[in-house]
Amino acid sequence: MAGEEKSYQIIAVDFDGTLCVDCYPHIGTPNLPLIFLLKRLKAQDRRLILWTCRCGRYLEEAVNWCRNWGLEFDAVNKNVEEIIEKYGSDSRKIYADVYIDDKSCFPWQLPETDSWKEETQLPETEPWKEETQTPG
């Protein structure tokens, strides 16, 4: 099976430094190519898990920020239901076929041009610029 691309079904993705520029506890500029890729994968029935160290109101803010970009997750900081059923518990370790994190590797090639912008409907406002600036 040399040359075949692996089909990742469950994808866990980090928030700070991955979906957006890291400026915790604020929310940084969005990583639009990654957001677009994840939305395409979700449309192909892939399972998405938001996998982050954020908790409490900071986690809520991150989930809402993702929703504003049209990015919905099957689970947040926990395993998807079919994995819980398969193994009989929700282990602290999130099960995924691939983990996308600014501290790990990335298995997909993103476009080197801005061609993804043509296929992405951006929000009318720039939510990352509202209340997300690092205090100066």
C-alpha positions in Angstrom: 0.0 0.0 0.0 2.9 2.3 -0.6 1.8 5.7 -1.7 -1.7 5.5 -0.3 -2.8 8.3 2.0 -4.0 7.3 5.4 -7.6 8.2 6.1 -7.7 9.8 9.5 -11.2 9.4 11.1 -10.8 10.9 14.5 -8.8 14.2 14.7 -7.9 15.9 18.0 -6.8 19.5 17.7 -5.3 21.9 20.2 -6.5 25.4 20.5 -3.7 27.9 21.7 -0.9 28.0 19.2 -2.7 25.7 16.8 -6.2 27.0 15.9 -5.1 30.5 16.9 -1.9 32.3 17.7 -1.0 31.6 21.3 -1.7 34.5 23.6 -3.4 32.7 26.5 -5.6 33.6 28.3 -6.7 35.8 25.4 -7.5 34.4 21.9 -5.1 35.1 19.1 -5.4 35.5 15.4 -7.1 32.5 13.8 -5.2 29.9 11.8 -7.6 30.1 8.8 -6.0 27.4 6.7 -6.3 24.9 9.5 -9.9 26.0 10.3 -10.8 25.6 6.7 -9.2 22.1 6.6 -11.0 21.0 9.7 -14.3 22.2 8.3 -13.7 20.2 5.1 -12.8 17.1 7.2 -15.9 17.5 9.3 -18.0 17.7 6.1 -16.4 14.4 5.1 -17.8 12.8 8.4 -14.5 12.9 10.2 -14.8 13.2 14.0 -13.2 16.3 15.6 -12.1 16.7 19.2 -11.0 20.0 20.7 -8.1 19.0 22.8 -6.9 21.8 25.0 -5.6 22.7 28.4 -8.2 25.5 28.7 -11.0 25.0 31.2 -13.8 26.9 32.8 -14.7 30.2 31.2 -11.6 30.2 29.0 -12.7 26.9 27.5 -16.2 28.2 26.9 -14.7 31.3 25.2 -12.6 29.0 22.9 -15.5 26.7 22.0 -17.7 29.8 21.2 -14.8 31.3 19.2 -14.6 28.1 17.1 -18.4 28.1 16.6 -18.2 31.7 15.3 -15.8 30.4 12.7 -18.2 27.6 11.8 -16.1 24.9 13.5 -18.1 22.4 15.6 -16.6 19.5 17.6 -17.9 16.1 18.3 -16.2 16.3 21.7 -14.3 18.8 23.9 -11.5 17.5 26.1 -13.0 14.0 26.1 -13.3 11.0 23.8 -16.0 10.7 21.2 -18.9 8.4 22.2 -18.0 5.5 20.0 -14.5 5.2 21.7 -16.1 5.5 25.2 -18.4 2.6 24.2 -15.7 0.6 22.6 -13.4 0.7 25.6 -16.0 1.0 28.4 -14.6 4.3 29.8 -13.5 7.8 29.0 -9.7 7.6 29.6 -7.8 10.7 30.5 -5.9 10.2 27.3 -7.9 11.3 24.2 -8.0 8.6 21.5 -7.5 10.0 18.0 -6.0 8.8 14.7 -4.0 12.1 14.6 -3.3 14.9 17.0 -2.8 18.4 15.6 -0.9 20.5 18.1 1.7 23.2 17.8 4.0 20.9 19.8 3.6 17.9 17.4 3.7 17.1 13.7 1.1 17.8 11.0 0.2 15.1 8.5 -1.6 17.2 5.8 0.0 19.6 3.3 -1.6 23.0 3.5 -1.7 25.3 0.5 1.3 27.6 0.2 -0.9 30.2 -1.5 -4.1 32.0 -0.3 -6.3 29.9 -2.6 -8.1 28.6 0.5 -9.6 32.1 1.0 -11.7 31.8 -2.1 -13.5 28.7 -0.8 -13.9 30.0 2.8 -16.7 32.2 4.0 -15.2 34.5 6.6 -17.3 36.1 9.4 -18.4 39.6 8.7 -16.4 40.8 11.7 -13.0 39.8 12.9 -13.8 38.2 16.3 -10.1 37.6 17.0 -9.6 41.4 17.2 -12.4 41.9 19.7 -11.3 41.6 23.3 -8.4 39.3 22.3 -5.5 41.7 22.2 -2.7 41.1 24.7 -2.8 43.8 27.3 0.0 46.3 26.7 
